Amino acid sequence: MRLQLEQPQLTCATPPLQLATAAQEALRSFYQQQDFALVWNRHGRLERLLEQLEQLADDGLNPASYQLDNLRRIGGKRAADPAQAACDDVLASHVYLQALQHLSWGRLERAAIEPLWHAPNTSAPARPVEAPSFTVKGLDDLAATFEQARPQLKAYRELRRAWAELRRQPLPSWPRIPAGPLLRPGKSDSRVLLLEQRLASEGYLSEAAVAARARIADINLYDPLLVDAVEAFQRSHQLQPDGIVGPATLAELNISPTARRDQVRVNLERLRWQARELEPRMVVVDVAGAEIVYYRNQEPVWQARTQVGRPERTTPLLKSRISHLTLNPTWTVPPTILREDKLPEIQRDIGFLEKNRLRVLDYSGNLLDPYQIDWSNPRGILLRQDAGPTNPLGQVAIRFANPFSVYLHDTPSQHLFDKLPRVFSSGCVRVEQVMQLLDHLLADATPAERQRIDDILASGRTRDVSLPRPVPILLGYWTAEVDAEGRLRFRPDMYQLDTRLLAALDSARL
């Protein structure tokens, strides 16, 4: 039987097919490659498709949203009416093509949910309109075809494996711990028993430790066994491992088992988006994790900690290309920092400018007398700090095109790299061991070019230097990962992006 897909909007009783233009084009392309013959009437093929759709649960996707009930009906009783048989075949093909596209590109259109700004010439390829050839060639081995569609990222494979194991386990339960004063080691508090139950529920407190605690005189004592368990919990949730149960730790402890599992599903979707953005040589900043990785030949070769934007001054998500460096940079105070941070200090004490080596300039760069300015309502001014050891940008700023005025840079605030979570900046990304990153970015420089850069750094002069070859950079956001030891780790959702993405995932339907 041949399908008349020149008129793709078939009139079907069950289910009604109302396909978007892109889906119609994909179907037309798919059937055209098979001379418009029925696809799913071959023995066992539809059953194998159902098996693969059910396994989408291991990818954090909802199999029920892929017309499973209708496909089971089709498989259980083939339609005798040719028109309905055609409708059934088109439905199965539509589900098949959409499932593969969702695995390859993401279940959702990222631009509508969690936009990633792209510099010119850095956009990921658009979702294909026509059906890729492997969708036809793979009909006889659907398991291999679905596996081929999945992102081949190590991070995706590991998180998918962790999720597949997690979702098959019984959903745990744990108590909610009420708010209260800071819980410090050695203190007694009526919430300690709830804290013990919470930590034991995920194995942070062993059965032996629970038994040992049952023998102490004061069961409300926040003792060393519990402190160790809290510190382990804090480390696995990117919190300062100080053993103190404060608001941040309490918030993470009180995330429900269901919400914690949902966090894994959300990040599987982000990794599906990421797969299309990666390039063989690339700098990737994980904003949620406050980490930076340099990739060469798609393998991580260098990693360091970062400091990123505070929740009220977020670091934007973007893809661009690192084009040049500013060596021994001056710092021009951004308007928001000038208005919200510096101006109140100047109004209290105009000597703040001299103490912090800040000069006042007009927009043309001319030096102004700070004592001649109305600081209750200053207009047309810039604050600039010269290069030097106290300059907030340190020895180097790493520049890339973007409309947010953000960049990577060195920092004199090295002590903050030991803090968690590392959200201290006003949007730019402070990089630990930035000179090591410089070595990677300058890998294509000649010895003479590298010597010139080293000489400029040593001189203290401010200079802009172009990279021999621009390097792609991606600023992304991931709140769950599998670490080097194979353990599932979570990060606080500092920018509150998980909730919106989860709602979109849960409501998505074909």
N, C-alpha and C positions, 0 to 999 in steps of 0.2 A: 504493500500500500504506500502511495506517495502522499505527502502532506502538501496542502496548498498554502504554503507560508508566504506566498505573495500577498495573501490576505491574513496577516498573523493574528488579528483579533477574532479568534474562533468563537462561535457562540456555543458555550458549554453550559450544560445544566449543573453539573457538579464536577469540580468547583468552578465558579465563574473566573475566567482569566481576564484580568485587567492589568496589562503589563505596561510599564514605562517604556518610553521610546528606546532607551539604551538596552533594556532587556529584550525587546523585540529584535533589535539589530543583532544582539548576541545569539539569539535563537535562530534567526535567519542564517547567520554565518555558520552556526553549528550544523544545522540540517543541510545546508548547501554543500558542506564538505562530505556529506553522506548521500548525496543525490536525493535528498528529501524523503528518505525511507524512515519507517518507524525504527526507534532505537531500543526501546525497553521491552519489546516483546520476545526477546531472546531468552532462552531458559536460564533462570537464576540471576540474570543481570540486575533486575529491579531489587531482588532480595539482597544482593551484595551492596547496592546503593543504600538501602535501608541500614545495613550494618555500619557503613561508613558514616552515615548521618548520625546514628546513635553515638558513635565515638567522638563526635564533635563536642560532647560534654567534657571530654578531656582537654579540649582547647578553651574551656570556659564559655562556650557557646551553648545556647539552649536548643537541643534537637527538636523540641516540640514546635519551635517557630519555623521549622522547615517542612511544614505540611505532612508530618509523619502519618497522621490519621488518614488523610486522603490517599497517601501513597500505599499504606497498608490495605486500604479498601481496593485500590487498583490491583495490587498484587493478589488479593484474595479472590477477586472475581473479575476477570477480564471482560471489558465491554464488548457486546456483540455488535452494537451500532457503530459503523465506521467513523462517524463524526465524533462520537464520544471517545472511541479508542484513540483518535487523533488528539483530542483534548487531553486525555490521560497521558499520552506520550509527551506532549508539549509541557505539561505540568512537571513531569519527572525530569525532563531536560532542563527546565527553568530552575528547579530546585538544585539540580546537579551543578549547573553553571554558577549559580549564586553562591553555593556553599564553597566551591573552589575559589571564587573571587574573594569571598570573605576571609578565607584562610590566607590568601596571598596578599590582600590589600587592607584587611581590616573589615570588621562587621559594619562599622559606621563610617560615614564621611567625616574625616577629622576636622575639616574646615568649619563644620557646623557645631562641633562639640568642644574641641580643644585646639584652636587654631595654632598653626606653626607658621610664623612669618618667614618668607623665603626672599633672599636677595636675588637679583636678576641672575639667570643662568644656574640657579641651584635648585630649582623645583624638581620634586620627584616626578617620575613618569606618570601620566594620567592613567586612570583605570582603563583597560582596553574596552573598546566598544564591540569589536568582533571576538568571537570565541577563539582562544589560543589553540593551536594545532594539537597540543598535548591533551586537550580535553576530549578530542576525538580518538586519538591514538591510544589513550588510556582507558577506554571503555572496557577492554578485556582484562584489565588488572586495576580495578578501582582502588584497592588498598594502596598500591604504589602511586597512583595518580593523586590521591588525597595527600599522601606523604610528600610528594613532590611540590604540592601547592603550599604546604606549610613553610613558614620562615625557617631558613637553615641556620639561623643565629644560635650560637651556643646558649645564650641567655634564654631564648625562647624554649629550646629543648629542655633545659634544666627546670625552668619554671613550670612548663607543661607537665613534666614528670612529677614534680612536687605536688602540683594541683591534682593530678590523677590519683596519686596516693591519698592525698588529704580528703578528697571528696568521697572516697570509698570508706573512710573511717566514720564511725558514729559521731554525730555532732555533739561535741562536749558541752557541758554547762558549767558556768562559774558565777559566783555571786558578784553583785555590784557593790563596790566599796564606797561608802558615803564620803562626801567632802568633809574636811576638818583641818586642824592645824598640821603643819609639817610633821611628818613622822620620821624622827631621827633615831639612829641606832642607840640602843640602851634605854629608850623611853617605853613607858607602858601606855597602851591605848586600847580601847574596847574594839577597835577595828582590826586588831592584829589577827584575830582568828579568821576573819574574812580574807585578810591578805594571805594567810597560810593556805586557805582553801583555794584561793585564786591561783597561787603559784604552783600548788600541787596538781591542779587540774591540767596543766600543760607540761608537767615534768620538771619545772624549774626547781621544785623542792621534792627531793626523793622520798620514797616511803620510809626509808631509814631515818631521814631527818624529821619527818612527821612524827615517827615513833619516839625519837629522842626528845622532841619538843613536848610531847605528852607527859614527860616525866619532870619537867621543870616546875618550880613552885609557882611562878607567875605566868600563867598561860597568855596573858596580855602583853608580855615583854617582847619588844622588838629585838630579838637576840641575834648573835652572829650567824646562826644557820639561815635565818630569814634574810638577813642583810646580804649574805652571799647570793641567795636566790634572787633577790631584787636586783642586785648588780648584774647578774646574768641576764635577767629580763631586760634591763636597761640597755645592755650592750647589743642585744638582738633586735632592739627597736630604735636604735640610733638616738639614745638618750644619754645624758651625762651619767656615767656609772659611779655615782657617789653614794649609793645606798639610801639616799633620802627620798622618801615618798612625798613629792610635792605635786602641784597641779598638773605638770606635764606628764609625769609618770602615772599619776592617778587616771588621767584621761586615756592613756594607752591601755592600762589595766582594765578599764571599764568598757573598752570596745567589745561588743558582743561577739560570740563565736561566729554567727552568721555574717556580721559585717566584716570580720577579719577574713573570712573565706572570700567574700565579695571583693576584697582588696586584691586578691590574687587574680581573679577574673579580669578586673579592670586593667591590671598591668600586662596581662597576656594580650589584651587589645592594643595597648600602647606599643608593645613589642612588634605586633603585626604592622602597625603604622611605621615603626622605626626601620623595619627591614628594607623598605624601599628608599630610605633616606641615606643609608650608610654607603660610604665610598671606601676604596681600599686604603687610602691614606687619609686620616681624619682625626680631628680633635673632637671628643664628645664630653660635654659637661652634663652630669646628672644633677640637676638643680635640687631635687628632693633629697638626694643622698649627699649633696655637697662634695662631690668628687669629680675629678677630671681624668680622662684616659686618652692617651695618644695611640692611634692604631696605625700600623704599617702592614700592608698586604693583608688587611682585615684581621690582624692579630694584635692584641694589646701588648705594647712594648714599654709603656711608662704610665704610671698612675700616681696621683697625689690628691691631697685634700684641698678643698676650696672653702671660701666663705661666700655666701650668696645673699640675695636680697631679703630683707625682712618682709613679713606678710603684708605690711602696709606699703612697701616699696619693692614689689616683686621683681625678680629677674625674669625677663621675657623669654618665651620659648621661640627659637628661631633656627634657621639654617642660613649660613653665609660662607664667605671665604676670607680667611685671614690674609690681608694684603700687605700690611706694613707694621713696623714697630716704631714706637716713640721711645728713644733712649734718654735716660735722665729727664723724664717728663716734668713739665710744670703741671699744676693742677688748677684748672678753672672751676670754681665752685658751681655745680649745677643749680639751676633756678630753685628747684624744690628744697635743696639743702640750704641754699642761701636764705630762702624765706622762712623755713621752719626751724633750722638749726642754728645758723650763724647770726642772723639778724637779732634774735632775742639776746644772744651773748653780747653783741656789739652795743645794743641799747642799754644793757646793764653796765658795761665797761668798755669804752672805746679802745682802751689799752689791749683788749683781746686781739685786735688786728696785729699789733706789733709782737705780742707774745707768740702768736702763731704764724708769724712771717707772712701775713696776708697783705697784698697790695691792692689798692682800689684803682680800677681803670674804667675809662668810658668804652663804648662799643668799638671805637677805633683803636683801642690799645693805648691811649694816652693816660699817663699817671695823674691821679686826682688827689687832692688834699682831703683826707678823711674828716678833718675838722670843719670843712666847708660844706658838708653834706647833711641834709635833713634825714637823719636815720629813723625818724618816725614814719617816713614815707619815701624811701630812696627810689630814684628812677634812673634808668639808663646807665647802670653801673655793673661792673664785674668784679669779683674777688678772685685773685690769682695768687697761688703760692709757688715760689720758685723751686726748682729741683733741689734735692738735698735729702739727708737721712730721715727727716721727719715728714717729708712729702707723702701724702696718703697713697700715691701711686708707686712709691719705691723707685727702683732703678729702671723699670721698663713697663710700658703699656702695649698691649697686643691688640691691634685694631682690625675691625672687620665692618663692612657696610651694614647698617641697620638704622631704622628711624627712631630708636629708643635711646641713643647716645650711650650705649653700654659697650664694654670692652673687658678683656682680661687684664689683670695688672698685678704687680708685686705689691707688697704692703709692709709697713713697719709694725703692724699689729700681729706679729707672729704668734704671740701667746694665745690668740683666739682660735688657732687651728686645733688646740687641745680641748676645746669646748664642744659640747653637743646640745642641741642641734646648732649648726654653724650658719645661722641666719643673722648677719651683722651688717651687711652692706646696704646701700641705697639702690641696688639693682645691678651694679657691675659685679664681676666675678674676681675675687682675690685668689691668687694661686700660690700655694706653698711650693717652695723649691722651683720658682719660676725660671731660674737660669737653666735648669735641666730641660724644661720645656723648650727654652730658646735653642738649646743644642739640637733638638729634634726638628724644630721649624727651620733651622739653618743648615740642615743636612745637605742641601744642594748648593750651598755657598762655596765659592773657591777659597783656598787658604788666605788669599789677599783680602777678599771680602770679609771673611771672619775676623782677620786681624784688624781691619778698619773698625768693625763694630766693637771689638774689645778695646781699642784705643779710645773710641768715643765714650764708652762706658767709664773708662778710667779717668777721662778728662773732666767729667761732670757737665759737659756741654749738652744742651738739648738738641737732638737731631731726630728727624724722621728717616727711616730706612725701609725701603721696599724689600719684601721677601723675593728671593730668586724665583720661587714658584709658589703661587697662592695655595693655601692649605684649607680644605673645607672644614667647617666647624658646625657642630650641632649642639644646641642647648635644649635638652629634653627633661622629662619629669617622670620618675619611676618610684613608686612607694613600696614595692616588694621586689625581692630578688632572692636568688640562691647563692650563698657565699662559696668561697673556695673549698670549704669543708662539706659542702652539700646541704647545708642547713638553710631553711627558709628564714629570711630576715625581713623585717618591716621597717618603714620610716614613717614618722608623723606626716600627715597630709597637711603641710604647713600652709599651702595656698588653697586648700579646700577644693581641689579639682576632682577628687575621686567621686564625690556624690553625684555630680551632674553626669559624668561618664557612665556610672553604674545605672542611673535611671534611664539613660538612653539605650544602654545594652538590654536592660530588662524589658523595655517596651518595643524593641525592634521586631518587626514582622516582615515576611515576604509579601 
